[in-house]
Amino acid sequence: MDYQNILQQAIDLHIHIGPEIIPRKFTLPELVDYEKGKLKGIGVKNHFFSTIAMGKQSAQDGSPSVINSVVLNHYVGGFNPDIIRASAELSEKPIIVWFPTLHTEEFLQSQKFEIPEEWIDPKMRRRLKLRPTEKIKALSVFDNGKISKEVKMVLYSIKENGAILATGHLSWQESYELVKFAIEKIGIKKIVITHPIYQKIDMPIKIQKELAELGALIEHCYSMYSIDKIPMDKIAQQIKDVGADNCILSSDVGQTFSKSPSEALTDFISLLKKEGVTENEIKTMLIKNPERLVR
């Protein structure tokens, strides 16, 4: 398998960049320079700020194109349709709108601090003022069991601005109701179920299949193996169960201690191949399906 050729056509839609409260390996300009000639596109993410003002955009010199994003944590006002509009209007390509990550109820209930310690190099933890989760109000898509008015406004903004909806760290139950509403009531067509295999989400395969049948793409990340220690055979089995046509692959790296995106994806491809995932399936998940999202 020609890994280099695959990666040069690949779009990695989940890469963390700084500056951020969490220490990161790259700023946007550094990432673009590092991945020049290695990746076709990079989807960049920041838990605290919109990425649109973080540095140079795509260039015509072999640098990867940039897909910007915003994460709807408290730092940008939570369920704030205006930050979506402001980010989308300045972006050359469709932006990704991640629903809350650090500030979901599921996430806050599962740990002591706002930022999980496994995301931070042990040498750097002493420098950070980690906020206890008990001091943070959780963000939920529900109001009395139904999709809230403010979340509906966010969904309309996603639709109007041609953005990509990603479910972030919502519980699988929230993601299920949100995605069904977004598709059936709002007409959003570009949707990613963010790493549903993640232990804090653990979305059942039956639900993944149902959402895939509605048009959502299921994301599988290298970090689930490298950081969260989910066995590669389990990741490969979920891909086989749902079908590669319904999945995307991404690195979800950017931590100071992690490999670069292209290096992480090279390892990911090799490991998936050993588990019986074919070259055509990998191309579908790394090239074809991400390309469909960012058109």
GIBELZI-V356526 format. One record per pair of residues at least 24 apart in sequence whose C-alpha atoms are under 10 Angstrom apart, sorted by the first residue. I is the first residue (numbers start at 0). J is the second residue. Records with the same first field share a line. If there is no record, write none. Layout:
# GIBELZI-V356526
I = J / J
This chain:
# GIBELZI-V356526
0 = 268 / 269 / 272 / 277 / 278
1 = 278
2 = 261 / 264 / 265 / 266 / 268 / 269 / 278
3 = 36 / 37 / 38 / 261 / 265
4 = 37 / 38
5 = 37 / 38 / 39 / 265 / 268 / 278 / 281 / 282 / 285 / 286
6 = 36 / 37 / 38 / 39 / 40 / 260 / 261 / 262 / 264 / 265 / 268 / 282 / 285 / 286
7 = 34 / 35 / 36 / 37 / 38 / 39 / 40 / 61 / 63 / 261 / 286
8 = 36 / 37 / 38 / 39 / 40 / 63 / 282 / 285 / 286 / 287 / 290
9 = 37 / 38 / 39 / 40 / 41 / 63 / 248 / 249 / 261 / 264 / 281 / 282 / 283 / 284 / 285 / 286 / 287 / 288 / 289 / 290
10 = 38 / 39 / 40 / 41 / 42 / 63 / 64 / 65 / 66 / 247 / 248 / 249 / 284 / 285 / 286 / 287 / 288 / 289 / 290 / 293
11 = 38 / 39 / 40 / 41 / 42 / 43 / 63 / 65 / 66 / 220 / 247 / 248 / 249 / 250 / 251 / 260 / 261 / 264 / 285 / 286 / 289 / 290
12 = 40 / 41 / 42 / 43 / 44 / 65 / 66 / 67 / 68 / 95 / 191 / 218 / 220 / 247 / 248 / 249 / 250 / 251 / 285 / 289 / 290 / 292 / 293
13 = 41 / 42 / 43 / 44 / 45 / 66 / 68 / 95 / 193 / 218 / 220 / 248 / 249 / 250 / 251 / 252 / 253 / 260
14 = 41 / 42 / 43 / 44 / 45 / 249 / 250 / 251 / 252 / 253 / 254 / 259 / 260
15 = 42 / 43 / 44 / 45 / 46 / 50 / 250 / 251 / 252 / 253 / 254 / 260
16 = 42 / 43 / 44 / 45 / 46 / 50 / 53 / 252 / 253 / 254
17 = 43 / 44 / 45 / 46 / 47 / 48 / 50 / 53 / 253 / 254
18 = 45 / 47 / 48 / 50 / 53
19 = 45 / 46 / 47 / 48
20 = 45 / 46 / 47 / 114 / 127 / 128 / 129
21 = 45 / 46 / 47 / 114 / 115 / 118 / 119 / 120 / 123 / 124 / 127 / 129 / 254 / 255
22 = 118 / 119 / 120 / 123 / 124 / 126 / 127 / 253 / 254 / 255 / 256
23 = 118 / 119 / 120 / 252 / 253 / 254 / 255 / 256 / 257
24 = 252 / 253 / 254 / 255 / 256 / 257 / 258 / 259
25 = 253 / 254 / 255 / 259
26 = 53 / 54 / 253
27 = 51 / 52 / 53 / 54 / 55 / 56 / 65
28 = 53 / 54 / 55 / 56
29 = 54 / 55
30 = 62 / 63 / 253 / 259 / 260
31 = 55 / 56 / 57 / 58 / 61 / 62 / 63 / 64 / 65
32 = 61 / 62 / 63
33 = 62 / 63 / 259 / 260 / 261
34 = 61 / 62 / 63 / 259 / 260 / 261 / 262
35 = 60 / 61 / 62 / 63 / 64
36 = 60 / 61 / 62 / 63
37 = 61 / 62 / 63 / 260 / 261 / 262
38 = 62 / 63 / 64 / 260 / 261 / 264
39 = 63 / 64 / 65 / 286 / 290
40 = 64 / 65 / 66 / 286 / 289 / 290 / 293
41 = 65 / 66 / 67 / 249 / 260
42 = 66 / 67 / 68 / 94 / 95 / 249 / 251 / 289 / 293
43 = 67 / 68 / 69 / 94 / 95 / 251 / 253
44 = 68 / 69 / 70 / 95 / 96 / 97 / 251 / 253
45 = 69 / 70 / 97
46 = 70 / 71 / 72 / 73 / 74 / 75 / 97 / 99 / 100 / 101 / 102
47 = 71 / 72 / 73 / 74 / 75 / 100 / 101
48 = 72 / 74 / 75 / 82
49 = 74 / 75 / 82 / 83 / 85 / 86 / 96
50 = 86 / 90 / 94
51 = 85 / 86 / 87 / 88 / 89 / 90 / 91 / 94
52 = 86 / 89 / 90
56 = 90 / 91
57 = 91 / 92
64 = 91 / 92
65 = 90 / 91 / 92 / 93 / 94
66 = 90 / 91 / 92 / 93 / 94 / 95 / 293
67 = 91 / 92 / 93 / 94 / 95 / 96
68 = 93 / 94 / 95 / 96 / 97 / 162 / 163 / 165
69 = 94 / 95 / 96 / 97 / 98 / 99
70 = 95 / 96 / 97 / 98 / 99 / 100 / 101 / 165 / 166 / 167
71 = 96 / 97 / 98 / 99 / 100 / 101 / 102 / 103 / 138 / 153 / 167
72 = 97 / 98 / 99 / 100 / 101 / 102 / 103 / 137 / 138 / 167
73 = 99 / 100 / 101 / 102 / 135 / 136 / 137 / 138
74 = 102
77 = 102 / 137 / 138 / 139 / 149 / 150 / 153
78 = 138 / 139 / 140 / 147 / 148 / 149 / 150 / 151 / 152 / 153 / 154
79 = 149 / 150 / 152 / 153 / 156
80 = 149 / 150 / 151 / 152 / 153 / 154 / 155 / 156 / 157
81 = 152 / 153 / 156
82 = 153 / 156
83 = 153 / 154 / 156 / 157 / 159 / 160 / 162
84 = 153 / 156 / 157 / 159 / 160 / 161 / 162
85 = 160
86 = 160 / 162
87 = 156 / 157 / 159 / 160 / 161 / 162
88 = 160
92 = 161 / 162 / 292 / 293 / 294
93 = 157 / 160 / 161 / 162 / 163 / 189 / 292 / 293 / 294
94 = 157 / 160 / 161 / 162 / 163 / 164 / 292 / 293
95 = 157 / 161 / 162 / 163 / 164 / 165 / 189 / 190 / 191 / 292 / 293
96 = 153 / 154 / 156 / 157 / 162 / 163 / 164 / 165 / 166 / 167 / 190 / 191
97 = 163 / 164 / 165 / 166 / 167 / 168 / 169 / 191 / 192 / 193
98 = 138 / 139 / 140 / 150 / 153 / 164 / 165 / 166 / 167 / 168 / 169 / 174 / 193
99 = 137 / 138 / 139 / 140 / 165 / 166 / 167 / 168 / 169
100 = 138 / 166 / 167 / 168 / 169 / 193
101 = 132 / 135 / 137 / 138 / 167 / 168 / 169
102 = 132 / 135 / 136 / 137 / 138 / 139 / 168 / 169
103 = 135 / 136 / 137 / 138 / 139 / 140 / 167 / 168 / 169 / 170 / 173
104 = 132 / 135 / 136 / 137 / 138 / 139 / 168 / 169 / 170
105 = 137 / 138 / 139 / 168 / 169 / 170 / 171 / 173 / 199 / 200
106 = 132 / 137 / 168 / 169 / 170 / 199 / 200
107 = 131 / 132 / 133 / 134 / 135 / 136 / 137 / 138 / 199
108 = 132 / 133 / 137 / 199
109 = 199
117 = 226 / 227
118 = 226 / 227 / 253 / 254 / 255 / 256 / 257
119 = 254 / 255 / 256
120 = 254 / 255 / 256 / 257
121 = 256
123 = 255
138 = 169
139 = 169 / 170 / 173
140 = 169 / 173 / 174 / 176 / 177
141 = 173 / 176 / 177
144 = 173 / 176
145 = 173 / 176 / 177 / 180
146 = 173 / 176 / 177 / 180 / 181
150 = 177
151 = 177 / 180 / 181 / 184 / 185
154 = 178 / 180 / 181 / 182 / 184 / 185 / 186 / 187
155 = 181 / 185 / 186 / 187
157 = 181 / 185 / 187 / 189
158 = 185 / 186 / 187 / 188 / 189
159 = 187
161 = 187 / 188 / 189 / 293 / 294
162 = 187 / 188 / 189 / 190 / 292 / 293
163 = 187 / 188 / 189 / 190 / 191 / 292 / 293
164 = 188 / 189 / 190 / 191 / 192 / 193 / 215 / 292
165 = 189 / 190 / 191 / 192 / 193 / 194 / 215 / 216 / 217 / 218
166 = 190 / 191 / 192 / 193 / 194 / 195
167 = 191 / 192 / 193 / 194 / 195 / 200
168 = 192 / 193 / 194 / 195 / 197 / 199 / 200
169 = 193 / 195 / 199 / 200
170 = 195 / 199 / 200 / 201 / 202
171 = 195 / 199 / 200 / 201 / 202 / 203 / 206 / 207
172 = 200 / 202 / 203 / 206
174 = 200 / 202 / 206 / 210
175 = 202 / 206 / 207 / 209 / 210
176 = 210
178 = 210 / 213 / 214 / 215
179 = 209 / 210 / 213 / 214 / 215
182 = 210 / 213 / 214 / 215
183 = 213
187 = 214 / 215
188 = 213 / 214 / 215 / 292
189 = 214 / 215 / 216 / 291 / 292 / 293
190 = 214 / 215 / 216 / 217 / 292
191 = 215 / 216 / 217 / 218 / 245 / 246 / 247 / 289 / 292
192 = 216 / 217 / 218 / 219 / 246 / 247
193 = 217 / 218 / 219 / 220 / 247
194 = 218 / 219 / 220 / 221 / 222 / 223 / 247 / 248 / 249 / 251
195 = 219 / 220 / 223 / 237
196 = 220 / 223 / 229 / 233 / 234 / 237
197 = 222 / 223 / 224 / 227 / 228 / 229
198 = 223 / 227 / 228 / 229
203 = 237
204 = 237 / 238 / 240 / 241
205 = 240 / 241
206 = 241
207 = 237 / 240 / 241 / 245
208 = 240 / 241 / 242 / 245
209 = 241
210 = 245
211 = 241 / 242 / 244 / 245 / 246
212 = 241 / 245
214 = 245
215 = 245 / 246
216 = 241 / 243 / 244 / 245 / 246 / 247 / 284 / 288 / 289 / 292
217 = 241 / 242 / 243 / 244 / 245 / 246 / 247 / 248 / 284
218 = 245 / 246 / 247 / 248 / 249 / 284
219 = 246 / 247 / 248 / 249 / 250 / 251 / 284
220 = 247 / 248 / 249 / 250 / 251 / 252 / 263 / 264 / 267
221 = 248 / 249 / 250 / 251 / 252 / 260 / 263 / 264 / 265 / 266 / 267 / 268 / 270
222 = 249 / 250 / 251 / 252 / 253 / 254 / 257 / 258 / 263 / 267
223 = 250 / 251 / 252
224 = 267
225 = 250 / 251 / 252 / 257 / 258 / 263 / 267
226 = 251 / 252 / 254 / 256 / 257
231 = 267 / 270 / 271 / 273 / 274
232 = 270 / 271 / 273 / 274 / 275
233 = 274
234 = 271 / 274
235 = 270 / 271 / 272 / 273 / 274 / 275 / 276
236 = 271 / 274 / 275 / 276
238 = 271 / 276 / 280 / 284
239 = 275 / 276 / 280
242 = 280 / 284
243 = 276 / 277 / 279 / 280 / 281 / 282 / 283 / 284 / 285 / 288
244 = 280 / 281 / 283 / 284 / 287 / 288
245 = 283 / 284 / 288
246 = 280 / 281 / 283 / 284 / 285 / 288 / 289
247 = 280 / 281 / 282 / 283 / 284 / 285 / 286 / 287 / 288 / 289
248 = 281 / 282 / 283 / 284 / 285 / 286 / 288 / 289
249 = 284 / 285 / 289
